[in-house]
């Protein structure tokens, strides 16, 4: 589930959600190349093959819909790296299609991940930031949240909620 390589305790540390692909994986690589320690989190650590062999990256499971998983990942990151300096709420997905064809459950799932997941991770890290008297939170958003697209109305609504 996790790896321990040449992690440097003195460097700044960033926890990034949703690093199995896309922007999250790119961000994890970028921060690691800049000398940061990275806690690369994802729901399925089996998808972390590209991150496991990189210096300064600690891969661990975090499901933004599971409070216990969130707390465990934060505690594991702190245990391995001493503290977390930055949180990047990146986990999310897009539900696309015609609004009236989406089920209520599908819409709730979209908000559970894109909005409430980010809120829950933020809520879980705040005591650590408060204790250390510092911390930065970055919420990855989308232009769809401000503009809206007809075939992405549910996704756009979730991103607009995150922006708010």
Secondary structure, DSSP 8 states (H G I E B T S, - for coil): ----SS--TTS-EEEES--SSHHHHHHHHHHHHTT-EEEEEES-GGG-HHHHTSTTEEEEE--TT-HHHHHHHHHHHHHHHS---EEEE-------S-GGGS-HHHHHHHHIIIIIIHHHHHHHHHHHHHHHT--EEEE---THHHH--GGGHHHHHHHHHHH-
